[in-house]
Amino acid sequence: MSKAQFVAKVAGDAKAELNVEPAAVDPLNAETIYASFNVSFAGQTAPVTTHGLYVSHNGGDTWSLFSKRLMSGSLLAISPSNHNILLGVSMDGLVRSVDGGKTWDPILQQNALMAPAFLPNTSLINKAAKESGTSPSDVLACFIEKSKAAIWDIRFHNQDPSFILLLMNKGLLQSTDQGNSWHLLDLGSKMIGFVNSATYDRRDPRTIYVGTVRVMKSTDGGCSFKQIYPRH
């Protein structure tokens, strides 16, 4: 399929401009790339987001639809030790595939994972409304919008797909059973957006590095963390 044919198929207009939003590169095959597309039409200022996620098996020369279920512009995580195991984001929340993306199932604890990061009590709402000169209902709506659960990154351990780190605006969560259950790791703060990055040691899933305003390290699977930078 030529580029013009692909653009016409995706956008409905062969003259439209496609902008690629990369989602992932297969860790076992760099020629396999996953992405979504924004479509720009002549005379329109705002691009239109296409539905679903696309895949290229030849470094981006040609593309085909990978999954309609996954949200355009969302994350896709691929296990480095088994590329048939994937985690993605759908309208229903976090979903998992164990057959290379042919089928997807919601992971367990979905309601807890996608619950708002923070909802204030009545006294805090009333105080904020008084200080801002707005109504309590407007303040609550603002809190709800800002605290919507957001998934920022998903990291599999390099050698064991049972271990997964889920970086969200509400904090860092870990699964040790391939996503069947999740635990919020205690990093000493409940502030929204406190965690910036996280990864496992390549060989030992019990060793976790976390970036906040400082660098933290755990050697016991996330039970406890110590600051390693800046040094005390």
Sequence and secondary structure as in RCSB ss.txt:
>XXXX:A:sequence
MSKAQFVAKVAGDAKAELNVEPAAVDPLNAETIYASFNVSFAGQTAPVTTHGLYVSHNGGDTWSLFSKRLMSGSL
LAISPSNHNILLGVSMDGLVRSVDGGKTWDPILQQNALMAPAFLPNTSLINKAAKESGTSPSDVLACFIEKSKAA
IWDIRFHNQDPSFILLLMNKGLLQSTDQGNSWHLLDLGSKMIGFVNSATYDRRDPRTIYVGTVRVMKSTDGGCSF
KQIYPRH
>XXXX:A:secstr
  HHHHHHHHHS TT EEEEEEEEE TT TT EEEEEEEE TT SS EE SSEEEESSTTSS EEEESSB TT  
EEE SS TT EEEEETTEEEEESSTTS  EE SSHHHHTS S    HHHHHHHHHHHTS HHHHHHHHHHHT   
EEEEEE SS TT EEEEETTEEEEESSTTSS EE   S   TT   EEEE SS TT EEEESSSEEEESSTTS  
EEEES  
